[in-house]
Amino acid sequence: MSFDYKVADLGLAEAGRHQIRLAEHEMPGLMSLREEFGAAQPLKGARIAGSLHMTVQTAVLIETLTALGAEVRWASCNIYSTQDEAAAAVVVGKGTPEDPQGVPVFAWKGETLEEYWDCTEQILTWPGEHGANMILDDGGDATMLVHNGRAWETAGQVPPTDDADSEEVGVFKELVRKTLKADPTKWTKVSEEIKGVTEETTTGVHRLYELAATGDLLFPAINVNDSVTKSKFDNKYGCRHSVIDGLNRAVDVLIAGKTAVVAGYGDVGKGCAQALAAQGARVIVTEVDPICALQAAMEGYQVARLESVVESADIFITTTGNFNIITADHMKQMKNKAVVANIGHFDNEIDMAGLAKVPGITKTQIKPQVHEWVFEGGNSIIVLSEGRLFNLGNATGHPSFVMSNSFTNQTIAQIELFTKTSDYDKQVYVLPKHLDEKVARLHLAAIGVELTELTKEQAAYIGVDVAGPYKPEHYRY
Ligand code: NAI
């Protein structure tokens, strides 16, 4: 069997396979889907283009999708988040580095932006007659490529250059220009084959709802992020783990006694604030939403504007999914050797472009994904992963058990959209609550949870079925 792929080094496959084997043990949700659906092959005929951090946990997801019958092509959704050994192991599969027999992966740690978009195009460009018919997205870049590509194509335009474009947007437009030059109807053809997309994260979901609101969504979408067993677990407990992991692997400064600012107190912010406080940091939260601000205050955190605390804090973590949270001006005012990092999906929470333009500033690489930016006066700050999500850039993202929850939702969502396509309009859906509860149920035994069962009488008294769902749709957990 021969197929195209691009990873750092297939020689890393054995190391990756050992890690995948251990991860499988920690991912009971995915492993039980393999048992439940392995024989029925519900994803037979699915050609899934996956754009999601190419980590060890994602390897278990990919191999679950193929175990259920899917064909898959995969890229990472961030230039720094790939674990090269995981990528190699997925490509090698049951073969050897000389004779790989796994899945085409296009991902390595430290891609350039050009390479990143080339890889994203690769997952949507299949050999043979047919292209991808499903997208599994994280942050929405694969979905955006199809939508913008097609929009520019039907308007009969190549994407126009604009002086205001960031480097990122410029590189993206160049990729679309290149693809349209090679095949002027490429994105219409690609989009027409796609039955649906399942989206992993808050930021990608936000993009999908915008497309649906303007009537521009080209195919149905399942919002995986807002399964309770995703956002209230991965975003919160996952970040609670990986925010510390990222800081330690990057700078290893003692967190205890330091002042840490967490910008944003949504699901990610809640996990980050709790982890930093547990390490002994004094945590200050910034928020725009009065409900989240009040929640933070009730947990005992100081809630302040960034301007009030920017000169005194030691660690800054952005978690907002919004842009321009920490500006170059803020960074100029920070304490010497303050650590600045973003855990939100995109790299525009910290104004890296503005920082690079500060007169007299110099940048020194301490090690990969750790840079010291020295201002003219001699003060410096340490920026992690160039402002990109640092829990995946400086560490290895969330641990397997929590990702098993997220990816079990992803797999169920893929089965749902692929097998029941005609039940869905070009809208954004969340999975029904009984499936959300199923995902949680699949993770209980592994951690020794003994669940209480309702009696028939109790169920009737609170108006639910003995087997669930146990809560109304509007319940917030
Ligand atoms: P969320 O919507 O629950 O929380 C974001 C919070 O930021 C909101 O409470 C909002 O009011 C606040 N906010 C917005 N603008 C602000 C501003 N200017 N100043 C202060 N606060 C502001 O979203 P969630 O789920 O917490 O996700 C946040 C980001 O993290 C998203 O980009 C998401 O895609 C990403 N994410 C990253 C993960 C990772 O492993 N690195 C895991 C999960 C999500």
Residues whose N, C-alpha, C, O or C-beta is under 5 A from the ligand:
A	BS01	NAI	T201 T202 T203 N235 A263 G264 Y265 G266 D267 V268 G269 T286 E287 V288 D289 C292 T319 T320 G321 N322 I343 G344 H345 F346 L389 N391
